[in-house]
Amino acid sequence: MIDRFAEVPREDPDAPDAFRFAARGKLAGILENADAKNVIERQLNFQITAAISFDQFWQLRTEMSGTLREKMAGLAPAQLPTIKQAVADAARRYFVSGTMSFPAEALIVSGRKAAV
């Protein structure tokens, strides 16, 4: 969402970060290219739930995410409340009665080492 407010350089899809293997088939393909056998990719769907307000979430997110801090550092201080409000508006449905509940997913990829 912050990309709407700041020019953000295109990120390297192979950069070592939490989403490096987010594209379906990417990690499975690497295992297959390494001659792994019985490569299986499964999607795990779950909820991230915590007793936390949006303001607490925003503070935690801006303190923990180096990428977000870097993007925000390039903005004028006067823009920050507008960005926070835009994120709050977009996230409103995930914060109800003092509880945050986000849908989430993870890809689980497994394979076996080829017999030697």
C-alpha positions as CSV (number, residue, x, y, z in Angstrom):
1,M,0.0,0.0,0.0
2,I,2.9,2.4,0.7
3,D,3.8,2.1,-2.9
4,R,0.8,4.4,-3.7
5,F,2.6,7.2,-1.8
6,A,6.2,6.7,-2.7
7,E,8.3,5.6,-5.7
8,V,9.6,2.3,-4.7
9,P,12.3,0.6,-6.8
10,R,11.3,-2.8,-8.2
11,E,12.6,-5.5,-5.8
12,D,14.7,-8.5,-7.0
13,P,12.3,-11.5,-6.9
14,D,15.3,-13.7,-5.7
15,A,16.3,-11.3,-2.9
16,P,16.6,-13.2,0.4
17,D,13.5,-12.2,2.2
18,A,10.3,-13.8,3.7
19,F,8.6,-13.8,0.3
20,R,11.4,-15.2,-1.9
21,F,9.6,-18.4,-2.5
22,A,6.0,-17.1,-2.3
23,A,5.2,-17.8,-6.0
24,R,3.6,-21.3,-6.3
25,G,6.0,-23.8,-7.8
26,K,9.2,-21.7,-7.3
27,L,10.7,-23.7,-4.4
28,A,9.2,-27.0,-5.7
29,G,11.0,-26.3,-9.1
30,I,14.3,-25.7,-7.3
31,L,14.0,-29.0,-5.5
32,E,13.1,-30.8,-8.7
33,N,16.0,-29.2,-10.5
34,A,18.2,-30.6,-7.7
35,D,16.9,-34.1,-8.5
36,A,14.7,-34.3,-5.4
37,K,12.1,-37.1,-5.7
38,N,8.4,-37.0,-4.7
39,V,8.3,-33.2,-4.5
40,I,5.0,-32.1,-3.0
41,E,3.7,-28.5,-2.6
42,R,0.8,-27.9,-0.2
43,Q,-0.9,-24.6,0.7
44,L,-1.7,-24.1,4.4
45,N,-4.4,-21.6,5.1
46,F,-4.7,-20.1,8.6
47,Q,-5.6,-17.0,10.6
48,I,-3.2,-14.8,12.5
49,T,-5.1,-13.6,15.5
50,A,-4.0,-11.5,18.4
51,A,-5.6,-9.2,21.1
52,I,-4.1,-6.1,19.6
53,S,-5.5,-2.8,18.3
54,F,-4.7,-1.3,14.9
55,D,-2.5,1.4,16.6
56,Q,-0.5,-1.3,18.4
57,F,-0.2,-3.3,15.2
58,W,1.0,-0.2,13.3
59,Q,3.6,0.6,15.9
60,L,4.8,-3.0,15.9
61,R,4.9,-3.3,12.1
62,T,6.8,0.0,11.7
63,E,9.3,-1.0,14.4
64,M,9.9,-4.6,13.1
65,S,9.9,-4.2,9.3
66,G,13.2,-2.8,8.0
67,T,11.7,-2.7,4.5
68,L,8.8,-0.6,5.7
69,R,11.0,1.7,7.7
70,E,13.2,2.3,4.6
71,K,10.2,3.1,2.4
72,M,8.8,5.5,5.0
73,A,12.2,7.2,5.5
74,G,11.9,8.5,2.0
75,L,8.6,10.2,2.6
76,A,7.9,13.7,4.0
77,P,6.8,13.5,7.7
78,A,3.6,15.2,6.7
79,Q,2.7,12.2,4.6
80,L,2.9,9.6,7.4
81,P,-0.5,10.3,9.0
82,T,-2.2,10.0,5.6
83,I,-0.4,6.7,5.0
84,K,-1.3,5.3,8.4
85,Q,-5.0,6.3,7.9
86,A,-5.1,4.7,4.4
87,V,-3.7,1.4,5.9
88,A,-6.2,1.7,8.8
89,D,-9.1,2.1,6.4
90,A,-7.9,-0.9,4.3
91,A,-7.4,-3.1,7.4
92,R,-10.5,-2.1,9.3
93,R,-12.3,-5.4,8.7
94,Y,-9.4,-7.3,10.3
95,F,-9.7,-5.4,13.6
96,V,-12.9,-6.0,15.5
97,S,-13.5,-5.5,19.2
98,G,-9.9,-5.1,20.1
99,T,-8.8,-8.2,18.2
100,M,-6.8,-8.5,15.0
101,S,-7.5,-11.5,12.7
102,F,-5.7,-11.7,9.4
103,P,-6.1,-14.5,6.9
104,A,-2.7,-16.0,6.0
105,E,-1.2,-18.8,4.0
106,A,2.1,-20.6,3.7
107,L,3.4,-23.0,1.1
108,I,4.8,-26.2,2.5
109,V,7.2,-27.9,0.1
110,S,8.8,-31.3,0.7
111,G,10.8,-33.8,-1.3
112,R,13.2,-36.7,-0.9
113,K,16.9,-36.8,-1.6
114,A,17.6,-39.2,-4.5
115,A,19.1,-42.5,-3.4
116,V,22.8,-42.7,-4.0
